Amino acid sequence: MRSLQSEIEQRGRRIFELVEEHPEPLFSKAGFYQRLMALSMRDERFKGQLFRFVDVLPSLRSSSEIVEHLEEYFADKRNGFGPFIGAGIRLARIVPWISGRVLRWNVSGMARQFIAGKNPDDVIATLRKRRAQKIGFTVDLLGEAVVSEPEADKYAARYLDLLEGLAHETKNWTDPLGKNSELFPVVNLSVKISALYSQMSPADPADAIAHLAPKLWPLLRRARELGAFVNFDMESYAHKNITLELFKSVFTEAEFKDWPHAGIVIQAYLRDSEADLRDLIEWGRARGTRFAVRLVKGAYWDYETMKSRQNGWDCPVYFQKPESDVNFETLTRLLLENESVVTAAFGSHNVRSIAHAQGLADELGIDRSRFEFQLLYGMAGPIKRALVEMGYRVREYCPVGELLPGMSYLVRRLLENTSNEGFLRAKFAENVSAEELLRDPAKLVKSDGASPPALLVAATVQDRHRKTGASLETAPGDIYQNSPLVNFVYKDSQDKMQSALREVRRRFGEKHPLVIGGEKVWTDNLTPSVNPSEPTEIVGYAAEAGIPEAERAVKAARAAFGKWSRTPFEERARLLERAAEIMERRRYELSAIEVFEVGKPWNEADGDIREAMDFCLFYARQMRCLGRPGLTQRVPGEESYYHYWPRGVALVIAPWNFPIAILCGMASAALVTGNTVIMKPSEQCIICGAMLMQIFEEAGVPPGVLNFLSGHGSVIGAHLVDHKDVDLIAFTGSREVGLKIWESAGITRPGQRQLKHVICEMGGKNAMIVDSDADLDEAIGYSIYSAFGYQGQKCSALSRLILLEENYDRVMERLIPAAASLRVGNPEQPGIMVGPVIDEAAYRRILDYIEVGKSEATLAYQAKEVPPHGYFIPPTIFTGVKPDMRIAREEIFGPVLSVLKVRDLDEALDVANGTDYALTGGFFSRSPANIERVKAQLEAGNVYINRSCTGAIVGRHPFGGFKMSGGGTKAGGEDYLLHFLLPRVVTENITRHGFAPEETPEYRDEFVWPPAR
Ligand SMILES: Cc1cc2nc3c(=O)[nH]c(=O)nc-3n(C[C@H](O)[C@H](O)[C@H](O)COP(=O)(O)OP(=O)(O)OC[C@H]3O[C@@H](n4cnc5c(N)ncnc54)[C@H](O)[C@@H]3O)c2cc1C
């Protein structure tokens, strides 16, 4: 008997022979497309520009717009994109009208290569042709990003229509193999689950299933009546578990339990795919009815690697292409060995993977009519033909839809076809030998490829450091990698969060003392902290400090300063690192406290804890860079070293909206730089403040170095700001309070030693501009999140959406349903996006602003239903807003969005910049020239292009604004610690009678007091 490998080689060679009989280029469309793809494969930069251009093109309306974009993407001489494009651009300049149309036509042609038809009628013609070639079909509806429930419902309805149409048109079609046809209905639909529910949250599979199942029932019922097959496609990893659970749950229901014509996709590039497949097979066996699995490698490799790197998650996909190939073969075996319960479809264009499935099926004695090969429309035509000739079942995956919603599908196909790693490119564009292509992938897996390619992020940080101060260059730990976010895609994370919520709830009502000079201090007054979702619930109490406690805290901090300021920076840095470790250990508990105390949704709460940890770790590293004195200039005979001293006693006053992160960020910066600290949390989040104090105590902060005072800002805050013994004030909060502090700190009090330094971060009235060529799926999704995420209570939140006239209607008709689809509720439930506002005062103030809005502008949308208890404000949108109206100028700090219509980008920038604030700002556009312009001109401390304007990450997006948003400091930035320090230069003449040592070291140890004798 021949070995499986030689069986594979023999079959593979046969496929190649059959392919050679009908030679065809990689891309069936010759000319324009062929040349563009050839250029793309040669030049990665060109490929990047081309795919971006292709992405924007369908949304451009006029020829002149098309030509402008063409120039912006390709005209840069430095790109050297070749005479082909150069000639195109020259021609376009001369005859824009013709060029625009020709380009659109060509790119539509490119899309037509992969999209089987614009609508169901259109696609039938294609399906008929394939039927003549003995190729079956599965049809997928393009339209991937749904931002609202009406869009999702429309999508479900379109599926039903498609099903009816296909069933009608194909009613007399028979199975091409005429054998085992009961396993393979002629009509086969591929459904994208994420397109059926706009509010799918990985943290909340139960909610997703509760919404998705009823949407699927009519489709499944009808499919069953019509004898059709329904397949659940698999999308990004975030949706994988929900899709699997949904599949199992729907097809275990009595109505569908005995229906065999349901299938799902398994992606072999996922490390956990084998476990998923085993679980499915077990489920299928218990269910007692066959089901089907389409095995693919997976279409989102670039996205998954990027996303996991951005969030610090374990990457769910293999890093080496041959690992995916090996796993595909492992799963092929698993499927075929369980053929009695699962029908296999192999979705691959890779002849090795295909030949392996063929060989293994033979080895296991499975008839070739009992499984099928599936390939994508417009790709690998000769392979399909070869498989048919060999007597295999072949089905083509046919996407149907318009070009615009089909763009992300098209870009995925272009990426796949031009990928360095891909089989099709190797075979058809690079003519790699059959022997090479049929090699056992297990032999190609490198033993050292287990980690991701070099960290791009880290490299950027390093480069940036290299450009800045010399002392950073050789500092240890130049590279900062952020702490990972919790990934709520995993059941384990969901369970941990649920149990933390239960545990914290059990501890409701606990009392927390002040901490002064290392002692726990109780006072006569206890302040309750209320759950804003359920104001009858008291999360806990904290002792309330008055003026005597404030005085005591200043004394304690002052007394501790001498020793702490002389503690080596390494020790101080380690304190922060220990605090971060404790936060990691208590992570879910801290998040749960935030959910109850300030109404944060799960992922926002986790993001806050992650940020607090990042502040500790990042500032610890920065301090190690700054701590050692650095030589100012290399001159013989003299040494001058630049270094820093702490300022003294720091007063930290933090807001409630990032209850642990901001408090921790300011306090840890002050501590690591050698200042002693009085930490005052906001009155609304005293439990979070008390937790942070506990964490630092456990980490070993010496008595008096960090003091915890909870109390009224107007009483103790004001007293301490004016105190002669407070040297530094780090404040984040409202403009009103910030300006008072700024002013009052400028007054020198009797006995005051030095000028007070104020770090002041205040609010924003943040704007986002949507350009005429913006990707509206993204613009709407991100705008909604930026405006309504955490109820609009982030200082970075979107408050003014500026729409170009040209775009206005198109955006509004999707924006309002998107807002109406949001899940508003108690954030204790996973997946809630809009919870309560912080307290009754905020509730009343925001409602007042809504009344102002009603009198000034047009109420375009307001949610009708919100929970009956708690401080819930319905998401609200005003249109017809003018720049001088109060709702366009004043910070509301709630889920209220003003929409302003402008003529063009000039006016948009004027409006965006026309406020007192400059905190965050955003722009959605796909015009490189406009993007550059906005980057240069938008007045904001943090400018975000084509993404949300909230969610700054320490080290990556140093955060803070100017104008009335702040004094120009950047939390989480490499120069932040400098604000907590006083610079000093120490110069020593090292010449002795004309003799000087030759070498002066660039750095030296700290200037520390000699140890006491
Ligand atoms: C009929 C059909 C239906 C499909 N349905 C789905 C679906 O529902 N969901 C889905 O996600 N995809 C789906 N796909 C897309 C499919 O995932 C890709 O077309 C497929 O991965 C290409 O694999 P290949 O075997 O044809 O080619 P090959 O060239 O052998 O493999 C390319 C694949 O290898 C993987 N890969 C690339 N680089 C690396 C690397 N460095 N490390 C590890 N792995 C790497 C990627 O998955 C990439 O797509 C479907 C494909 C077909 C044919």
The ligand as a Gaussian input file, in Angstrom:
#p B3LYP/6-31G(d) Opt

LIG

0 1
 C      -15.904000      28.005000      -0.175000
 C      -15.163000      28.816000       0.798000
 C      -15.828000      29.339000       1.888000
 C      -15.127000      30.073000       2.843000
 N      -15.762000      30.519000       3.986000
 C      -15.035000      31.123000       4.944000
 C      -15.582000      31.503000       6.193000
 O      -16.765000      31.299000       6.469000
 N      -14.797000      32.114000       7.088000
 C      -13.476000      32.348000       6.842000
 O      -12.778000      32.896000       7.709000
 N      -12.935000      32.029000       5.668000
 C      -13.678000      31.434000       4.735000
 N      -13.105000      31.110000       3.541000
 C      -11.892000      31.800000       3.129000
 C      -10.766000      31.005000       3.355000
 O      -10.488000      31.076000       4.696000
 C       -9.604000      31.466000       2.533000
 O      -10.028000      31.499000       1.207000
 C       -8.571000      30.461000       2.727000
 O       -8.032000      30.613000       3.992000
 C       -7.495000      30.408000       1.721000
 O       -6.878000      29.181000       2.014000
 P       -6.395000      28.189000       0.917000
 O       -6.318000      26.837000       1.523000
 O       -7.244000      28.334000      -0.271000
 O       -4.997000      28.795000       0.502000
 P       -3.580000      28.768000       1.157000
 O       -2.815000      29.697000       0.317000
 O       -3.095000      27.397000       1.344000
 O       -3.788000      29.382000       2.592000
 C       -3.890000      30.742000       2.857000
 C       -4.395000      30.846000       4.251000
 O       -3.400000      30.476000       5.191000
 C       -3.557000      31.194000       6.372000
 N       -2.317000      31.955000       6.630000
 C       -1.729000      32.913000       5.853000
 N       -0.595000      33.370000       6.418000
 C       -0.451000      32.704000       7.574000
 C        0.531000      32.719000       8.601000
 N        1.606000      33.513000       8.557000
 N        0.361000      31.897000       9.648000
 C       -0.698000      31.083000       9.740000
 N       -1.649000      31.003000       8.788000
 C       -1.541000      31.810000       7.718000
 C       -4.733000      32.121000       6.161000
 O       -5.876000      31.483000       6.635000
 C       -4.787000      32.265000       4.667000
 O       -6.055000      32.609000       4.206000
 C      -13.774000      30.342000       2.633000
 C      -13.124000      29.821000       1.521000
 C      -13.778000      29.041000       0.637000
 C      -13.018000      28.489000      -0.516000

